[in-house]
Amino acid sequence: MTIRTDKRTGNRSTQCTGGIALIILALALLNAGCSSMGKSMKTGFLGGESENLVPFAEETIARLGGGSYPLAQETAVLIREFFDPPFDEITRLDQSLVDVDDITTSVMKYSVDLVSISEMKISAREKAGRLADSFTPMREPAQKHLDISDEDFDAILDEVRDADDFLAALRAIQPLIDATAVYFGFLMSDIEKTLNGAAIIIDGRIEKEFESLTEFLQTMEERKQKALIGLKLIHDHRSGDGEALVQLRGGNIILDESLASADPDQLESYLVERITLMKELLDTIGPDIALYRATHEELDEQHQRVLTNVGVARLNFLTWSRAHRRMSSGVKDPAKWFDIRELPETLVSAAVKAI
């Protein structure tokens, strides 16, 4: 889900990007899997028998088909008003979500294409060519932010097309799979950075909106602390401290000048009454205090939710690229393709850093 702004009217609306594409991909996967229902082995992958690739596509869609990355105005209640006037970070988050949708949809389509291509009744060389063609939609994302020239990119695709069998073609295309995963990592890092900036701006707007309230609360807290200090000084005086009353009267604690020479009992009553009055005032503005705290809590919850989603998405993409590598290396057990325990420890640590 993302937020779109009509450039002509300025009106904003929400849109489920990638949702229709995900349904289409799922249907394509269903059709591809129907022909192999009940079979665990296929022909044409290793030149003889090979693993059914449907689990690879299914797991790819399950892992990459969902996720929410921007601070979502459509689900916000209390912080919704603080998105206006618009600011650059929200615009960049919207664009980043478009980029995420584009790359994840392309990756899911590529994974489904693997199933279709592997089951085609054509030569291994033709399958390799189809595989190279299926990566075309990911060419721009894979090259973005990465130092891959057009010549190098074309050389990799030529190697894919020249492969003698489908497994060799999958191995040949792995550098582009890795490049796509690196690009996705760039996207996630950019979302994290922009998200943190947006949260700071919204936090500042909340503080500005409730500025008079927070100033009042600070004043009440300072006066409460002074009153408590005054009560302690009276206790100390009664316990024999000869300097306690001097400190009390000279400590800007007794604000009523008429009580400058009052006895300890009168001063104690005055301070207790002030503490009681402050409590009553705080009770009166309790709903405003609750609103202020709840607004901050909603921002913190949304911020943390997105950071968690970013960490999970980064890990899922790393796992996907690793699964593709293991599959292309000849590992036949689908359960081992997406086994997170097979990821290098450093990659896992980097992927879950934001969780």
N, C-alpha and C positions, 0 to 999 in steps of 0.2 A: 504493500500500500504506500502510495506517495502522494504528494500534494502538487497540483498543477495550478499555474496562474495564467489566466487568459490575458495576453499582452494588450488586447484592445480594450477590455473592460476592467481589468485588474481583479476580476473575481477569481476566487480559488475554489478548487474542487478536488476531491480525492479520486484516485484511479488505481485499480489493481493491475499493475504492470506485470507481465509475465504469467498471469493466471490462466488466460486462454491458451497461451503457448504450452503451459504445463499440461493442460487437459489434452491438447492435441498430441503431445509427446506420449502421454500415458496411453492414449488410444492406439497410437502407432506401436507402442511396446506391447500392448495387449494382442494386437493382430500378429505381431512378429512372434510372440510366445505361443500362440494357439497352435501353430504348426509343429511345435516341439514339445507339446504338453506330454508329460510323462517320460520324456527322454532327458538324460543327463549328459549325453555325449553327442557331438556333431561331427560332420565330415567337412573337410576343406579348410580347417584352421591350421592344423599342423601337417596337412597333406594326407592325414588319415583321420583318426578319431581325435576329437578335442572337446573341451568344455563348452557347454552352452553359455553364450555370452549374455543371455537375458538377465541373470543376477547382477552383472556389472551395471547394466543400464538401470535396473530397478533400484539398486543401492545408490547410484548417482542421483537419480530423481528424488529419492527419499532424503538424501543428505543435503542437496543443493536447492531443492524446490521450495524452500520456505526461508523466512528470516525477515526481520524488521530492523532497519539501521538508522533512520533519521528520528529525531524527536518528533513524535507524531501529533500534529495539531488535532487530527480527527478523533484521537482517543483521549486527548487532554481535556480536563474540565476546569481546573483552577488556574493553570498556567496558560490557557489558550489565549487570553487577552494580551499576554506579554510577548507574543510573536509579532505583534503590530506596534509600530511600523516595521515593515520587513527589513531584514539586515542580510549582509552578504553570506554569512555562515549558513543560514537556512537555504538560500539559493544554491550554494555549493553542495549541501547535503542532498537536495533534490536531484541535482545533476549526477552526483555520485551514485544515487540509487538507480538512475537510468543506466549508468555504466555497469553497475552490478547486475541489473536485470538482463542487459545485453549479453554479458559474458556468461552468466549462469545458464541462460536459455540456450546459448550456442553450445555450451559444454553438454547440457542435457541432450540436445539434438544430436550432437556428435556421438554421444554414448549410445543413443537409440540407433543411429545409423550403423554403428558397429554390428549390432544384431542383424539388421537387414542385409548388410553387405556380406557378413559371414555366411548367411544362408542362401545367398544368390547362387544359381546354377551357372556360374561363369568361371573363367580361368582365374588362377591365382594372380596373374599379372593384371587382369581386369579389376579384380577386387582391390589390388593395391592402388590402382588408379582412382577407383571410387573413393577409397579411404583418403587419398590426398585431396580430392575434390571436396570431401565432406569437411575438411578443416578450413576451407576458404573463409567462412564467416568469422572465424576467430583470428584471421591474419592480422587485422589492424589492432585488436586488443593485445595480441601476443607480442607485437612489436612496440606497443606503446610503453614508454618509460624504459625500454630495454635497448641495448645496443646490438640490434639484429638488422643487418642491411637487407635490402631486397634481394641482392645476389645470394647471400647466405640462406635466406628464407627459401628462395627458389631451388637452391642446391639441395636443401633438406627434402623438399617435396619431390624433386627429381629422384632422389635416393629411395623415397617411399615408392614411387611409381615403378622403379626398376627392381623392386624386391621380388624374389622368386616364390615366396609364399606369404600368406597373410600375417603370420607371426613375425616374420622379418620386417614386413611393412609397419607393423605396430612398434617394433623396436626402433625403426628408422624415424618414426614420427615423434618419439618420446622427447627429444629436445624441445619441440614446440609445445608439447604438453607441459613440460617443466616451465617453459617461458610463460605460458598462460597462468600457471599457478603463482609464479613470481609477480605477474601483473596484478592478479587478484590480491596478493599480499600488499602491493602498493595501494590498491583501492581501499583496503581495510585500514591501513595506516592513515590514509588521508581522511577517512571517515572518523577515525578516533580523534585526530587532531582538530578537525572542524567541529566535531560534536562537542569536544571540551570547550572550544571557544564559544560555541552557541550557548552552552550551559552557563558560562561565566556572564555572558551578556544578559540572559534571561534572569539569572540570579541578581544582577545589578538592578534590573528593572523592577524586580519584586521588592528589593530593598528601598528603592526610590518611592514606590507606591505606598509602602508602609513606614516611611521615614518618620512621620510624626508619632506613630505608635511606638516604634523602637526607641525613639528619643525619650518618650514618656516612660517607657519601661525601664530605661537606663536610669532616669532621674528617680523613679520609685525605688529601684534597687539600691542606689546610692544612699537615699534617705533611710531606707530600711536598715542598711548596714550601720549607719550612724546611730540610729535609735537603739539598735542592739548593743553597740559599743557603749552608749549612754547607760543602758540598763546594767551592763557589766561594771561600769565605773561606780554606779550607785551601790552595787553589791560589794565592790572592793572597799568603798567608803565605810559601809557597815561592818566590814571585816577588819577595819582598823587602818586602812590606807589614808593617810592624811592629805595626800596630794590628789586623790581621786576626784573630789568635787571641783578643785581648781581646773583639772584637765577637762571635766565635763562642761564647765561654764565657758572655758576658753577654746573649746574644740569645734565651734560652729555646729553644735548638735542641738542646742535649745534655740529654735528659731523665734520663739515668742519672747520679745524683750521684757515683757511684764513679769516673766518668771526668772529674771536674772538673779534675784536674791531669794528665790523660793527654797523651801526646805527639801530634803531628799524625797520625802513622801509625795510632795506635790510634783516634783520633777519626774518621779517614777510614773505617777498617774498620767502626766502629760505624754510621756514616751509611749506608754501602753496604748493610750488613746490614738496616738499617731499611727502606730503599727496596725491597730484595728481599722482605722480609717483607710489606710493604704490597702489593706486586704479587701475592704469593701469596694474600693475603686477598681482594683484588679478583677474582682468578681464581676463588676458591672461591664467591663470591657472584655470579659472572658471570651465571648464569641469572636471578637476581632483578633484576639491572641490566637485562638484555635485556627482561624482562617489563615493567619500569617504562617503558622507552623505547618498546617496542612499543605499550603501552596509550596513551601520549600520541600516538604516530603514528597509531593507529587513530582517535582522537578528531579529530585535525587533518585526516585524510583525509575523514572523514565530514562534518565541518564545511565544508571547502572544496568537497566534492562538492555539498552542498545549496546553498551560495552560488552556485556555477556554474549549477546548475539554475534557481535563482531569476532570475539574470541572463538566461539563455536564454529562460525563460518570459515575462519582462517584455518582451523584445525581440519574441518571437513574437506576443504579444497586441497590441503596438503595430503590428506588421506587419499583423496581421489587420484591425484597425480601419482602417488606411491602405488596405488592399486593398479593403475594402468601400467606402471613399470613392471610390477610383479606378474601381471597377466601376460605382458609381452615377453617376459623372460621364460615363460613356459610353465609357470605354476598353475596347476589344474584345479585346485580346490578353491572355489569361490569364497569360502569362509576366510581364506588366508589373504585374499586380495585387499580387503578393507580392514584387516586386523591392525588396530591402532598400536598394539604392542610391538609391531614390526617397525614402527616409525623410530628414527633416531631420537634419542632422548633430548637433544638440543632443539630439534624441530618441534617436539611436543611442548617443551618449555616455552618456546617462542610463541607457539600458537595459542596457548592457554594463558598467556601473561595477563590479558585483560579481563579474565574471568574472575 
